[in-house]
Amino acid sequence: MAELHVELVAADRKVWSGKAGLVVARTSSGDIGVMPGHQPLLGVLQSGPVTIRTTGESGDGTVVAAVHGGFISFADNKLSLLAEIAELSEEIDVQRAERALERAKADADAAAERRAEVRLRAVAGAR
């Protein structure tokens, strides 16, 4: 099976790196799926879950991350997701995200509400 190399990097750390057969991310142009052999691209990431269908030595599986802004770049079967903020679904404290969502709604803070919703969607997408 053809593979692409994926690097998910946040401003403060490398979040995930490995082989994948498909990556789905939200861009300013809409959701995009990238598979091996995709045309080169450069885009702006929007807040949303990123789904990585893994392949390789560790077996097939799915990695889901909550991503908040950044850039996506693909060339030569190498996909780079350069995020302002990124968290793997297993790193997300669901109860904390739910409390953050409640606070954001009470404060009418649309940006905080969006971040909390993305975190909760990433956890739900990983199940």
N, CA, C and O of each residue as an XYZ file, in Angstrom:
508
protein
N       0.839     -1.182      0.000
C       0.000      0.000      0.000
C       0.885      1.245      0.000
O       1.893      1.302      0.704
N       0.506      2.214     -0.775
C       1.247      3.474     -0.814
C       1.041      4.235      0.493
O      -0.026      4.175      1.104
N       2.068      4.942      0.900
C       2.032      5.688      2.161
C       2.541      7.105      1.938
O       3.262      7.388      0.981
N       2.150      7.972      2.839
C       2.737      9.295      2.872
C       3.276      9.521      4.273
O       2.766      8.961      5.243
N       4.301     10.338      4.374
C       4.880     10.650      5.678
C       4.188     11.896      6.210
O       4.077     12.903      5.511
N       3.722     11.819      7.458
C       2.964     12.910      8.065
C       3.700     13.446      9.287
O       4.187     12.681     10.120
N       3.773     14.756      9.379
C       4.305     15.453     10.566
C       3.240     16.421     11.037
O       2.851     17.323     10.296
N       2.759     16.246     12.271
C       1.838     17.190     12.898
C       2.623     17.900     13.987
O       3.029     17.296     14.979
N       2.828     19.200     13.780
C       3.665     19.983     14.684
C       2.866     21.179     15.188
O       2.221     21.880     14.408
N       2.915     21.404     16.493
C       2.311     22.607     17.091
C       3.425     23.615     17.344
O       4.606     23.301     17.196
N       3.044     24.804     17.719
C       4.035     25.857     17.963
C       5.035     25.453     19.041
O       6.180     25.905     19.024
N       4.613     24.608     19.974
C       5.477     24.274     21.110
C       6.056     22.868     21.101
O       6.874     22.538     21.959
N       5.638     22.005     20.120
C       6.136     20.617     20.160
C       5.758     19.845     18.903
O       4.884     20.258     18.141
N       6.435     18.711     18.699
C       6.032     17.764     17.662
C       4.931     16.913     18.285
O       5.148     16.262     19.307
N       3.753     16.917     17.673
C       2.595     16.231     18.220
C       2.533     14.779     17.759
O       2.291     13.880     18.565
N       2.752     14.546     16.455
C       2.701     13.194     15.921
C       3.480     13.136     14.621
O       3.518     14.097     13.853
N       4.107     11.974     14.387
C       4.843     11.752     13.155
C       4.725     10.283     12.791
O       4.831      9.414     13.656
N       4.506     10.003     11.511
C       4.430      8.617     11.093
C       3.921      8.479      9.674
O       3.848      9.452      8.924
N       3.566      7.244      9.316
C       3.078      6.917      7.970
C       1.555      6.854      7.975
O       0.938      6.444      8.958
N       0.966      7.268      6.863
C      -0.482      7.256      6.746
C      -0.903      6.960      5.316
O      -0.139      7.146      4.369
N      -2.130      6.498      5.187
C      -2.713      6.281      3.875
C      -3.682      7.389      3.501
O      -3.987      7.590      2.325
N      -4.175      8.121      4.526
C      -5.133      9.203      4.305
C      -5.096     10.152      5.483
O      -5.019      9.726      6.636
N      -5.150     11.448      5.187
C      -5.277     12.480      6.220
C      -6.405     13.406      5.793
O      -6.449     13.861      4.650
N      -7.315     13.680      6.719
C      -8.431     14.595      6.462
C      -8.297     15.778      7.403
O      -8.161     15.611      8.615
N      -8.336     16.986      6.827
C      -8.193     18.213      7.621
C      -9.129     19.284      7.074
O      -9.543     19.227      5.916
N      -9.455     20.250      7.906
C     -10.291     21.376      7.489
C      -9.387     22.541      7.103
O      -8.522     22.958      7.873
N      -9.606     23.064      5.881
C      -8.847     24.224      5.407
C      -9.811     25.372      5.152
O     -11.027     25.216      5.262
N      -9.255     26.518      4.813
C     -10.092     27.676      4.504
C     -10.942     27.448      3.257
O     -11.915     28.167      3.029
N     -10.579     26.448      2.448
C     -11.348     26.101      1.248
C     -12.329     24.965      1.498
O     -13.068     24.580      0.592
N     -12.350     24.425      2.705
C     -13.213     23.297      3.049
C     -12.388     22.103      3.489
O     -11.162     22.176      3.570
N     -13.065     21.013      3.771
C     -12.369     19.794      4.191
C     -11.607     19.220      3.003
O     -12.062     19.273      1.860
N     -10.429     18.668      3.307
C      -9.589     18.089      2.255
C      -9.050     16.753      2.749
O      -8.678     16.601      3.912
N      -9.018     15.795      1.833
C      -8.407     14.506      2.100
C      -7.138     14.399      1.278
O      -7.145     14.676      0.078
N      -6.055     14.001      1.914
C      -4.771     13.869      1.222
C      -4.334     12.415      1.296
O      -4.246     11.826      2.373
N      -4.063     11.851      0.124
C      -3.592     10.475      0.015
C      -2.247     10.476     -0.711
O      -1.875     11.480     -1.318
N      -1.515      9.361     -0.653
C      -0.256      9.307     -1.392
C      -0.471      9.684     -2.854
O      -1.455      9.266     -3.464
N       0.434     10.463     -3.413
C       0.348     10.885     -4.802
C      -0.513     12.115     -5.034
O      -0.712     12.523     -6.178
N      -1.021     12.705     -3.977
C      -1.848     13.917     -4.105
C      -1.048     15.030     -4.773
O       0.179     15.066     -4.677
N      -1.737     15.922     -5.439
C      -1.083     17.094     -6.026
C      -0.473     17.944     -4.908
O      -1.029     17.997     -3.812
N       0.650     18.603     -5.161
C       1.217     19.490     -4.148
C       0.181     20.530     -3.719
O      -0.620     20.999     -4.527
N       0.212     20.874     -2.443
C      -0.729     21.868     -1.963
C      -0.122     22.659     -0.818
O       0.790     22.201     -0.129
N      -0.650     23.848     -0.638
C      -0.331     24.709      0.496
C      -1.631     25.385      0.867
O      -2.264     26.022      0.025
N      -2.041     25.253      2.124
C      -3.316     25.830      2.542
C      -3.291     26.294      3.976
O      -2.349     26.033      4.724
N      -4.342     26.983      4.338
C      -4.513     27.490      5.700
C      -5.431     26.535      6.448
O      -6.541     26.254      5.996
N      -4.968     26.031      7.600
C      -5.784     25.157      8.427
C      -6.800     25.979      9.219
O      -6.479     27.038      9.758
N      -8.002     25.481      9.276
C      -9.035     26.061     10.126
C      -9.150     25.185     11.370
O      -8.702     24.039     11.361
N      -9.732     25.702     12.416
C      -9.954     24.907     13.616
C     -10.867     23.738     13.291
O     -11.926     23.907     12.686
N     -10.446     22.563     13.696
C     -11.240     21.362     13.461
C     -10.427     20.125     13.749
O      -9.210     20.200     13.920
N     -11.087     18.995     13.802
C     -10.356     17.743     13.991
C      -9.558     17.390     12.734
O      -9.999     17.649     11.614
N      -8.395     16.804     12.929
C      -7.598     16.232     11.846
C      -7.588     14.731     12.086
O      -7.267     14.271     13.182
N      -7.941     13.970     11.054
C      -7.980     12.512     11.158
C      -6.873     11.932     10.294
O      -6.771     12.234      9.105
N      -6.044     11.092     10.911
C      -4.924     10.454     10.225
C      -5.158      8.946     10.248
O      -5.218      8.340     11.318
N      -5.290      8.347      9.078
C      -5.438      6.885      8.961
C      -4.033      6.310      8.816
O      -3.422      6.389      7.750
N      -3.537      5.734      9.896
C      -2.145      5.300      9.940
C      -1.935      3.968      9.232
O      -2.849      3.155      9.095
N      -0.696      3.778      8.787
C      -0.237      2.528      8.195
C       1.180      2.298      8.694
O       1.744      3.144      9.387
N       1.744      1.176      8.348
C       3.153      0.965      8.667
C       3.384     -0.113      9.696
O       2.523     -0.960      9.934
N       4.554     -0.077     10.305
C       5.000     -1.118     11.235
C       4.076     -1.281     12.427
O       3.870     -2.400     12.897
N       3.511     -0.176     12.929
C       2.648     -0.259     14.106
C       1.231     -0.709     13.743
O       0.388     -0.853     14.628
N       0.963     -0.930     12.468
C      -0.345     -1.405     12.035
C      -1.259     -0.272     11.627
O      -0.944      0.908     11.781
N      -2.411     -0.677     11.099
C      -3.392      0.315     10.672
C      -4.180      0.799     11.880
O      -4.471      0.030     12.796
N      -4.520      2.072     11.869
C      -5.286      2.653     12.958
C      -5.676      4.070     12.604
O      -5.539      4.502     11.460
N      -6.157      4.778     13.586
C      -6.593      6.151     13.387
C      -6.058      7.020     14.505
O      -6.136      6.665     15.681
N      -5.511      8.168     14.123
C      -5.080      9.194     15.070
C      -5.944     10.412     14.793
O      -6.074     10.843     13.648
N      -6.539     10.969     15.854
C      -7.353     12.165     15.716
C      -6.769     13.239     16.611
O      -6.413     12.978     17.760
N      -6.670     14.456     16.074
C      -6.139     15.584     16.843
C      -7.055     16.786     16.668
O      -7.656     16.981     15.612
N      -7.150     17.582     17.719
C      -7.845     18.865     17.642
C      -6.805     19.893     17.222
O      -5.792     20.068     17.898
N      -7.054     20.570     16.110
C      -6.102     21.541     15.566
C      -6.778     22.906     15.511
O      -7.929     23.027     15.092
N      -6.054     23.918     15.936
C      -6.582     25.283     15.962
C      -5.656     26.187     15.152
O      -4.680     26.723     15.677
N      -5.972     26.346     13.876
C      -5.213     27.244     13.007
C      -3.875     26.686     12.580
O      -3.373     25.728     13.166
N      -3.302     27.289     11.556
C      -1.989     26.887     11.069
C      -1.984     26.713      9.564
O      -2.771     27.325      8.842
N      -1.069     25.855      9.105
C      -0.889     25.643      7.667
C      -0.759     24.162      7.367
O      -0.338     23.381      8.219
N      -1.126     23.777      6.143
C      -0.962     22.421      5.649
C      -0.157     22.500      4.354
O      -0.400     23.360      3.507
N       0.799     21.593      4.218
C       1.663     21.583      3.038
C       1.902     20.133      2.633
O       2.176     19.279      3.477
N       1.793     19.861      1.313
C       2.057     18.520      0.815
C       2.889     18.596     -0.449
O       2.560     19.332     -1.379
N       3.972     17.828     -0.479
C       4.823     17.682     -1.663
C       5.679     16.438     -1.472
O       6.079     16.123     -0.351
N       5.956     15.740     -2.547
C       6.829     14.564     -2.529
C       6.417     13.524     -1.478
O       7.267     12.949     -0.799
N       5.105     13.290     -1.352
C       4.546     12.343     -0.385
C       4.887     12.666      1.062
O       4.948     11.772      1.906
N       5.110     13.952      1.349
C       5.348     14.413      2.717
C       4.306     15.474      3.048
O       4.214     16.506      2.383
N       3.521     15.198      4.095
C       2.472     16.116      4.527
C       2.889     16.756      5.836
O       3.193     16.065      6.808
N       2.903     18.069      5.856
C       3.221     18.817      7.075
C       1.986     19.578      7.517
O       1.392     20.329      6.743
N       1.606     19.376      8.770
C       0.530     20.123      9.394
C       1.188     20.971     10.475
O       1.612     20.450     11.506
N       1.271     22.266     10.241
C       1.939     23.183     11.152
C       0.856     23.980     11.864
O       0.322     24.942     11.313
N       0.536     23.582     13.083
C      -0.602     24.134     13.800
C      -0.182     25.145     14.856
O       0.892     25.041     15.449
N      -1.052     26.125     15.078
C      -0.830     27.044     16.197
C      -0.974     26.268     17.505
O      -0.139     26.386     18.403
N      -2.046     25.469     17.604
C      -2.299     24.611     18.764
C      -2.790     23.273     18.236
O      -3.614     23.232     17.322
N      -2.290     22.176     18.802
C      -2.756     20.839     18.416
C      -2.668     19.917     19.622
O      -1.698     19.940     20.379
N      -3.715     19.100     19.780
C      -3.765     18.122     20.868
C      -4.288     16.806     20.315
O      -5.291     16.784     19.603
N      -3.617     15.719     20.638
C      -4.132     14.405     20.280
C      -5.377     14.129     21.110
O      -5.487     14.586     22.248
N      -6.312     13.381     20.540
C      -7.579     13.132     21.236
C      -7.363     12.499     22.609
O      -8.094     12.802     23.552
N      -6.366     11.625     22.725
C      -6.149     10.971     24.029
C      -5.551     11.919     25.073
O      -5.534     11.585     26.258
N      -5.070     13.071     24.668
C      -4.530     14.065     25.602
C      -5.620     14.996     26.153
O      -5.380     15.737     27.106
N      -6.800     14.955     25.560
C      -7.850     15.899     25.908
C      -8.635     15.407     27.117
O      -9.113     14.273     27.141
N      -8.760     16.264     28.113
C      -9.574     16.001     29.294
C     -11.012     16.411     28.947
O     -11.321     17.599     28.856
N     -11.871     15.433     28.757
C     -13.236     15.692     28.294
C     -14.005     16.566     29.283
O     -14.687     17.504     28.871
N     -13.906     16.278     30.558
C     -14.639     17.070     31.551
C     -14.172     18.525     31.546
O     -14.988     19.439     31.667
N     -12.887     18.736     31.408
C     -12.363     20.102     31.348
C     -12.872     20.816     30.094
O     -13.247     21.987     30.155
N     -12.887     20.109     28.951
C     -13.380     20.704     27.703
C     -14.865     21.038     27.813
O     -15.308     22.071     27.311
N     -15.634     20.171     28.465
C     -17.064     20.452     28.657
C     -17.263     21.677     29.542
O     -18.127     22.507     29.259
N     -16.478     21.800     30.606
C     -16.572     22.990     31.480
C     -16.180     24.246     30.711
O     -16.810     25.293     30.865
N     -15.137     24.145     29.879
C     -14.700     25.294     29.075
C     -15.803     25.711     28.107
O     -16.018     26.902     27.885
N     -16.498     24.739     27.534
C     -17.598     25.037     26.617
C     -18.725     25.766     27.347
O     -19.267     26.745     26.835
N     -19.076     25.291     28.538
C     -20.126     25.948     29.339
C     -19.736     27.389     29.678
O     -20.553     28.302     29.554
N     -18.487     27.589     30.104
C     -18.018     28.948     30.435
C     -18.049     29.857     29.215
O     -18.470     31.010     29.298
N     -17.598     29.325     28.077
C     -17.560     30.123     26.852
C     -18.969     30.543     26.429
O     -19.178     31.675     25.992
N     -19.928     29.632     26.560
C     -21.315     29.972     26.217
C     -21.856     31.037     27.170
O     -22.521     31.980     26.744
N     -21.565     30.878     28.463
C     -22.046     31.838     29.456
C     -21.435     33.219     29.232
O     -22.093     34.236     29.452
N     -20.178     33.251     28.794
C     -19.468     34.516     28.564
C     -19.671     35.049     27.149
O     -19.173     36.123     26.812
N     -20.397     34.308     26.327
C     -20.585     34.667     24.911
C     -19.243     34.868     24.206
O     -19.070     35.804     23.426
N     -18.285     33.961     24.500
C     -16.948     33.996     23.899
C     -16.916     32.990     22.755
O     -16.647     31.807     22.965
N     -17.190     33.465     21.549
C     -17.307     32.576     20.387
C     -16.024     31.808     20.096
O     -16.080     30.632     19.737
N     -14.867     32.455     20.246
C     -13.594     31.785     19.950
C     -13.330     30.648     20.940
O     -12.919     29.559     20.539
N     -13.560     30.892     22.205
C     -13.367     29.856     23.226
C     -14.373     28.727     23.052
O     -14.053     27.559     23.275
N     -15.585     29.081     22.654
C     -16.608     28.071     22.407
C     -16.185     27.163     21.254
O     -16.341     25.945     21.328
N     -15.653     27.757     20.198
C     -15.195     26.987     19.030
C     -14.056     26.040     19.411
O     -14.047     24.880     19.001
N     -13.089     26.541     20.203
C     -11.960     25.689     20.624
C     -12.454     24.488     21.429
O     -12.008     23.363     21.207
N     -13.368     24.727     22.359
C     -13.891     23.642     23.194
C     -14.664     22.636     22.339
O     -14.531     21.427     22.531
N     -15.465     23.128     21.403
C     -16.224     22.230     20.531
C     -15.299     21.363     19.676
O     -15.559     20.175     19.489
N     -14.219     21.955     19.158
C     -13.261     21.196     18.345
C     -12.609     20.101     19.185
O     -12.434     18.974     18.722
N     -12.256     20.439     20.414
C     -11.642     19.435     21.295
C     -12.603     18.265     21.540
O     -12.197     17.104     21.494
N     -13.875     18.577     21.799
C     -14.853     17.531     22.046
C     -15.126     16.700     20.791
O     -15.317     15.487     20.882
N     -15.147     17.345     19.617
C     -15.336     16.606     18.359
C     -14.162     15.679     18.073
O     -14.350     14.586     17.538
N     -12.961     16.106     18.424
C     -11.776     15.269     18.208
C     -11.858     14.004     19.065
O     -11.528     12.912     18.602
N     -12.295     14.156     20.303
C     -12.446     12.994     21.184
C     -13.526     12.066     20.642
O     -13.340     10.850     20.605
N     -14.650     12.633     20.223
C     -15.753     11.822     19.687
C     -15.324     11.111     18.404
O     -15.726      9.972     18.167
N     -14.518     11.766     17.578
C     -14.056     11.174     16.326
C     -13.072     10.050     16.513
O     -12.893      9.224     15.618
N     -12.431     10.006     17.665
C     -11.443      8.958     17.933
C     -12.104      7.675     18.451
O     -11.463      6.625     18.508
N     -13.360      7.759     18.821
C     -14.046      6.577     19.401
C     -14.580      5.671     18.345
O     -15.179      4.643     18.659
